[in-house]
Amino acid sequence: MARYSFRLPDIGEGIAEAEIVAWHVKIGERVEEDAQLADMMTDKATVEMESPVSGIVVELAGEVGDLIPIGSTLAVIETDAEVDVEAPPADTAVEAQFEAETPGAEQVSEPKVTELTSSAAEPERAAKPSEAPPAPTVVAGHDAKVLASPAVRARAKDLGVDLGQVHSDGDRIRHADLDAYLRYSGGQGYHAPGASRARADEPIKVIGMRRKIAENMAASKRAIPHFTYVDEMDVTALEEMRADLNANRGQRPKLTMLPFLIVAICRTIPQFPMINARYDDEAGVVTRYGAVHLGMATQTDAGLMVPVIRDAQDMNVWQLASEIGRLAEAARTGKAKVDELSGSTLTITSLGPLGGIATTPVINRPEVAIIGPNKIVERPVFDGDDIRRAKLMNLSISCDHRVVDGWDAASYVQALKKLVETPVLLFAN
């Protein structure tokens, strides 16, 4: 028998380490060539590590949540070969070879790295090295047709909760929905009439996507002096135009408010190029971009992701609606590619129907601004001496005060407001 040391290959430009978010094997198990070993998360994506050899797993590098340097041993596999073999350092991992210790003997192997996505693993339920990964489960009762991730289903089963009784405002049941059900149903999924008891404490290790979000948000708030400006917009005419276009859309996608806002954002950027920029504070360089690569903050079961609409300035409202739907679905289902989750120059974030009066969004570093439309509400407004019913929406913008002055941010929003309140201008050359 011989031992093969599988070293973590270089899985991304500039990546020094990756986090273990799931093990698919445990010590003592046999693994076949090309079978999954582990899911590793970098700053941008989760990638699947596959075994280049068949054999028995005798060593694993760490537990879920541990950070593993590129080039270090991820797993040791006892093979049927006659000599010990070892994977090469990370700088040659893509063209991996392992050499026999006896002179002249040589075998060639290439570690296989298959791209998943940033939401491919559920961090809260990732398997530990000492146990097999949990299989997707279905809770008994009426929840078989309820949309929910395997992690949510497994947790519901552990708690004895019928997911068919859990309410969600979205298209699937999430951990937050389950938490709300437990909170209001009196605890661990069983609720006797009139009974109430506190939930058991539940420590959750902050790993995977949730840890990346925490690190990025902390770095943004720590490094960037934020300021937020909010203004109110009358979207009555825009909403009427949107309704007319949807009534005559044929086979085209349904239009939400977002495509119109994106058109307005792109139309006003040339007057305020500093809004569509990224700031390299270490180099002391601000890069103002000609194209608008718009990040779209999207909530998923794994956490917040930001797929990117490339060259948004070249799209009309129908094309934007189609791209928004495609990217949002890819992010939520874990199918977004690495290049679809990076390279944004400006970000828009919206809570949709949850709305709110105003938000103070956190900048997606190293960008210098983030725009947050809020909920549309109907209120009476004065129109000269008359009072009319109007649909109003607050719009927030957070900016990096090192790069964008308050006057410029306010002026930019005023330019947006003009287009939004006179929507025919969105389609004028």
N, C-alpha and C positions, 0 to 999 in steps of 0.2 A: 504494500500500500504506500501511497505517496500523498503529500499534502500540497494543495494549491492555494496560494494566498491571493485572494481577489482584492486588488487595491482600487480605491475610489478613483475613477478616471476624471479627466477634466470635462465637466458637463456644462460649461458655459464660460464665455470670454470674461476674464477678470475675476472668476469665482475662486475664492480661497478655501471655502469650506461649504458643507451642505448638512442639512439637518435630517436626521432619521425621523420620518413621520409614520412609517409602518414597516414591520417585518412580515414577510410571507413564509418564513421558515423558522424553525427553532433547532437548538443544538440536539444532535442525535437523529434528526430526520434525514432522509435521503432526498436529494434534489437532483432533478434531471437537467441536462443541458438546455438552455433557453428558458427554463422555468424562472418565475419571479423570485428574487431574493429580498428586495426591499424597495420602498419608495423614499426618495431623497428629495428634499426641497431646497431650492436655491432662492435668491432674492426675487426671481421672476416666475419660476415654474416648479412643478413637481415632476421628477423623472423617475422612470422605473428601471431598476437595476436587474439584469437577467444573468443567470449563471452561465459562464462560458464552458463549464465542464459538468459532468455527472459525478455524484459521490455523496458522502455523508458529511453533513455540516458539523464541524467540531469546535469552531469558535465564531462568535459574532462580536462586532466592534463595540456595541453599547446598547443602550435602551432607547425607546422612542423619546424624542426630544433632545437627544445628545447631538452635538455638532461634531462632524468628522472632517478633518482636513483633507483636501485633495491630495491623492498619492498615498494616503495611509491605508492600512489593511481594513477592509470592511467585513470580510468573512474568510474563514479558512475551511476548505473542503477537502476531505480525504478521498482521493480518487483511486481508481484501479490501476494507475500507472505504476511503473517500477521504480521511478525516481521522484524526488521532491521537485516541485515546480513552484515558481512564484511570479506573480504579475509584476511588470515593470513600473517605475515611477509614473506620476501623473502626466509628465510632459511627453511621454510616449504611449500613453494609455490607449489612444485611439487606434494605434497600430500595435496592439499589445502582443508580446511574445513571452513565452516562459521557456527557460533553458534548463536542461538537465545539469545536475551537478557533475556528472561524469563527462570528461572531455569528448567533444564531437557529437554528443547526443543533443538533439534540439527538436522542440515541438513549437508550433505557432498557434496562438489563440487570440481572438479579438473579443474583449468585453463588449457586451451588447447593451446599448443605452437606448431605451424607447421613450420618446417624449409622451408624457401624459398631459396634465394641465395643472394650474395652480389649485384647482379644487378637486383633484383626483382622489385625495385621501381625506377621511374625516379625522381631524386631529384628536377630538375628544375620545374616539373609540378605537384609535390605532392599536394594533396588537403589540404586546411586549415580547421580548425575545423568548421568554419562557412559556409562551402560550401561542396556540395557533390563531390566526386572524379570524374574527367573528364572521360567520356566514350571514348573508342577508336573511332576515327573519320577517315573518308576517304575524302581527298580533291577532290572536283569536277574537272573534266577534264580527263586527261589521266593517272593519277597516281595511279589508283586502283590496278594495278599489280606491282607497285614499292615497294620494300622492305624498310620499315621505321618503327621506333617505334611509338607507339601511341602519345608520347610527340612531336615527330617531325611532325607527321601528324596534330596534333592539332595546333601547332605553325604555320605551313604552311597555314592551313585554316584561322587562325586569320589574317595572312598577305596577304591572297589572292594569294598564290603561288601555281601553278600547279607543283607538285613534278615530273611529267613526263618531265619537262623542266630542272630539277636540275641534274647536273652531279656529279658522285661520282667515286672515284678510287677503292672503296671497293665493298662489296656485298650488301650494303644497304645505303640509304640516312641517313646522320647524321647531327647533329646541325651545325657542321663545314662546311658541304657541303651547307647547307641552308644559312649560313652566307656568304660564298663565292659567292653564286648566288645573294644574295641581294646586296653585295658590288659591284659586276660588272654589275648588271642590273639596278642600279640607285636608290636603296632604298627598299621600302616596297612591292616588288613583282610586281609592275606595272612599265613598262618601255616604255615610248614614244620614238620614234626614235630621237636620238640626245639629249635627256634629261638626266640630272644628278642631283641628290640631295643626301644629307647626310642621313644616316639612323638615326632613332630616337634612343636616348639613351635607353638602356635596362638594368636596374639593376637586377642582378640575385643573389639570396641568396645562399651562399656557404653552402650547407647542404649535408647530406647523403654521398654517395660514394665520391663525390668531396671533401667534408670536410675531410674525412678519408685520402684521397690521399694527400691533402695539409698538414695535420698534420704529416703523416708519412715521407713525403719528407723533411719537415722543421726539424723534429727531426733527420733525417739522416744527413742532411748537418750541422746541429748545433752541433751534438755530434761526428761526424766521420771526421777526417782529411783525405779527399779524395786525391788520386793522380791517374792520368790516364796515361797508357802507350799504344801506338799505333804502330803496325807493319804491313807491307805489306806482303801478301801471294800470291803466284802464284797458282791459283786453276784450271789451264788449264787441267791438267791430271784428277783431281777430277771431273770436269764438264764432261769430256769425259766418265769417268766411270759411272757417274750418268745417262747420256743419254743412255748408253748401258743397264744399269739395268732397266731403265724405259721402254725401247723398248721391254724388255723380262719379264715384271713384271706380266703378266697374270692378275689374279684377285686381286693382292696385291695393296696397296695404292701407289699413285705416290710419288716418292721421291723428296724432295726439298733438299737444301743444309743443312738445320738444322739437320737432323738425323746424317749426317756424322760428323758435328762439335761436336755434343753431344758425339758420340763414341770417337772422338779424345780427348775431354775434360775428359771423364771418364778414358781413357787409361793413361793420364798423371797425374791424381790426385795422385796416389800412390807415385810418385816421389816428389810431392809438396802438402803434406797433409794440410798445413796451408791455402791453397786456399779454401778448402772445409770445412769451419769451421764457428762457430758462437761465438761471443764475448759478454759475460755478463760483461759489464763494471762496474756494481755495485758490483758484486761479485769478479771481477778481475780474471775471469776464461775464457779461450778459450777452446772450445770443438771441437776437430778435428774428423770429422765423417768418418767412414769407407765406408758407403753407400753414393751414390750421389743421393740426392733427389733434382732434378733440377727444380727450379722455371722458368716458361716461361711467361715473360711479354706479356700480351695480351690486345689489345685495344678493348673496348666494348663501346656501347652507353652510359653506365653509368660511364665510366672512365676506368682507367688502373687496370686490375686484374692480379694476378699471380697464375694460376693453377700450380700444382706440379706433375712432372713425378717421381713417386716413384721408387727407385732402378733402376735408369737409366743405371747403370753399367752392369746390367744383360740382357739388351735388345740389339737386333741387329737392323740394320737400318730399316728393314720392321716393326718390332714391335714398334720402336720409331715413325715412320711415322704415324702408326695407333693411337698410344696414343696421339701424338701431335694433330692430327685431332679431336679426341674425346674430349680432354680437351678444345681445342680452341672453338669448337662448344658449349660445355656445358657452358663455360664462356660467350660467346656472346649471347646465348639464355636464360641466367639466370637459368640454371639447374645445375650448379656446386655445389657440396656438400661442407659443411664446411671443412671436412678433405681433400678435394682436393684443398683447397685454403690456406693451412697452412703447416708448417713443412719443408719448403725448406732449403737446406744447401748451395746452390749456385744458382745464377740466370743468365739466358741468355736473352738478349733483342735485338730485331732487328726491324728496320723500313721497312724491306722487300724491295719492289721495289723503295720506296722513297729513300732508301740508304743514301747517304751523303758521304763525304770524310772521316769523322771521327766523332765519338760521344764521349761524356764524361758522361756515364751513372751514375745515382745516386744509391748508394748501397742500397739494400733491407735489412735494419737493422732488426735483429742483425747479419746478414751475414757479411762477411769481403771482399767479392769480387763480381763483376758482369761483365759479358762478353758481348760485343756488336759487332757482325759482321756487316760490312757495305756493301754498294752496290758493286756488281761485275762489273768491267768495262774492256773493251778491249783496250790495248795499245801496241805499239811496244816495245820490250825489247831486250837488247843485250844478245846473247847466244854465248859466245866466240867471234869470229870475225863476226858472223852472226847476223842478226836482224830477229826476228820472232814475230808473233802476239801472245799475251798472255792474258789470263783472270786473272785479279788481283783483290784482295779484301783486304781492310784494316780491321784489327781486333783490337778493343779497349778492355782494361780491366781497370776497376776502382777498387782500393783496399783501405782498411783501413790501413793507415800508422802506426797505433799503433800496428798492428799485422803482416802485410806483408811489407817487405822491397822492395824497387824499384828493386834491383838486382834479388830477388826471382820472382817478377812479370814478369820481362823481360825474365828470364830463363824459366819460365812456358810457356810464349807465344812462345818462340823459340822451345820448345818441341812440342807444338801444331803445329807450322809451319812445322816441320819435317814430322809429320804424314799427315797433309793436303796436302803438296806438293809431298808426296810419298804415295798416297792413298792405295796402296796394303798393306802397313803396318797396316792399319785399320783392315784388316781381317786376319792378321798373329797372331798366338798364341804366 
